[in-house]
Amino acid sequence: MATERFAAVRRTTRETDIEVKISLDGTGRGQIDTGIPFMDHMLELFARHGFFDLEVKAVGDLAVDYHHTMEDLGLVLGDALAKTLGDKAGIRRYGNMILPMDETLVLVALDLSGRPCLVWDVDFPAPGMIRDLDVRLFHEFFLALVNKSGMNLHVKKLAGEEVHHVAEAIFKAFAKALDQATAIDPRVVGVLSTKGSL
């Protein structure tokens, strides 16, 4: 790569203090500390399977709830992704993955269009908790990420009976689809759009 596609973003509010550093052209190295153990695991998977180098340090009002931290993680990661891509020249733009994990099958498709839209068709199996994490917060994370990054993202559960497997398959499939979409294609001159910009 002529220039490294890297961004560092920090967001501080009365509820959270979150810093994200990401390189799109990495080796899959993740250093994650969100204060939410299962989310650490998900973001480590995201880094590894997308071949992104990712550092996340988050301090949030976890004594109140995980909601603020999960949402703000999405905001900061989405902002960092947008910054790494710049004008999106040369990228493939689209990515998709149907990913199996044991009994679970998840579809993720995305377009780095600049027009935020999340279509979330995920029915998590009961009990809807992973340890003390309410799995509905994954929707909040991805919604914030989509809105901040300008991504069109579809997530659909095709099969799955184990809540941990469903969550893990979503993050792995998202990583693989994003790796596809952010890849440089030498055939793309400028941006992949008849409009001339994304």
N, C-alpha and C positions, 0 to 999 in steps of 0.2 A: 504494500500500500504506500502511495506517495505521502499521504498524511494519515496520522492515526485518528481513528474515529472514536474519540474519548470525550467524556463530559463528567464534570463534578458539580453536583447541585446540593445546596443545603437549604432547608426550610425550617424556620423556628417560629413557633407560636406559643401561646400560654398552655397548650395541650401537648405539643410534641416538639422534639428537636431531632431532625432526621437529616443525615448526610448520605448521599449515594454517589459512588464513582463507578463508571462503567466504560469498558472498552468493547466495541463490537467485534474487534479482530483479535480475540484473545485465545486462551487455551482451555477455558472452562474452570478457572480458579475462582472460588467464592469465599469471601470472608464476611460472614453475616452475623450480626448481633442486633436483633429487633426487640429482645425481651420477651418474645413469644416463641417458644421452642419449636412448635410445628411450622410456623412461618419461616423460621431460620432454615428448616429442612427444605421447605418448598423453594425458597430462593436459591439455596445451594443447588438443588436439582435444576432449576432454571438456568443458572450459570453453566453448570456442567453439560447439560444436553444442548444448549445453544452455542457452546464454545465462546461464551462471553466471560470476560474478567469483571467480577462484580464485588464491590465492597459496600456494605450497608451498615451504618451505625444509627440506631434509633433509641431515643429515650422518650417514653410516652407516659401518659397518666393511666398506667395499667391498673392501678388500684381502683380507678373509676370503672373502666371497661376497656376492651380491646378495640372498640370501634374507631376511636380517633386515630390510633396508631395504624390500624389496617388501612383506613382511608387515606391517610397522609403518606403512607408508604407508596400507595398507588400514584398519588399526585407527584411525588418526588421522582420515582422511577420513570413515570411517563414524561416528565419534564426533561430528565436526563436523556431518555431515548430520542426525544425530539431534537435536542441539542447535538447529539452525536451524528444525526442524519443531515443536519443543515438543510440545503436545498434539495436533497434526495437525488442528486444527479448520479446516474449510473447504476442505481439499485434496481433489483428485480421487481420491487414494489409489492407483489403478492406472495403469500405463503400459505400452505395448508398441511395438515397432518391428521391422519386417523391413527390413533395410538392405542394399542392393546396393553393392558396390565392385568394378567390373570383373567378373571371373569369380566373385567371392565373394558369398555371400548369408548373412546372419546374422540370427537371430531373438533378440530380448531381450524378456522380459516380466517385470514386477515388481509387487509389492504391498507397500506400506508398512504392513504389518499389525502390526508389533511382534513377529512370530514369525520368527526368523532361519532361513532355509533356502536353500541354494544347490544348484541342479541344473545341472551343468556337462557339457554334451554337445558337447565341442569336440575334434576330432581335428586337431591342427595338422599341416600338411604337413611332410615332411622338408626340411631337416635338424633342425628343432626349435630352431634358434638364430637370433636376430637380432643380428648382430655377436657380442658375447660374452654376450648375455642369453638364458638358457634360458626358452623360452616357457611351460614348465610353471609358472613363477613367477606368471603371470597368474592361475592358479587360486588360488594362495595369497593374492594381493592381494584378489581378489573374495571369497574365503571370509572373510578378516579383516574386510573392509568390511561384508559381510552380517551377521556375528555382532555387530559393534559397533553397527550402525545398526538392527538388528531388521527387516531387509528380507527378503522372499521374492523370490529372483531366479532366473530361468531363462535360461540362455544356450545356444543351439544353433546349430552351424554347419550350414547347409543345403547349401552348396557352397563350394569354395575350394581353389585349388592353389598360391597364393603366400602364404607365412607372414606377410609384412608386411601384406598385404591383410586377412588373417583377423583379426589383432590390431587393426588400425585399424578395421575394420568393427565389431568388438565394442565398442570404446570409443565410437565414434560412436552406435551403436544404444543403448548404455546411457545416454548423455547425453540422447538424444531421448526415451527411455522415462521417464527420471527427470524431465525437464522436464514431461512430461505429468502424471506422478503427483503432482508437487509444486505444480502449478498450482492457484490458487484458483478454485473454482467457486461462484458466488453462490447456486446452488441447494442447496448442502450447508450444512445447519444443524448446528453442532457437528461431529461426526465421521461419516464415512460407514460406519456400523456399527450393527447392531441392538443391540449390546452397550452402546453409549454411550461406549466408549473404545477406543483402539487402543494 
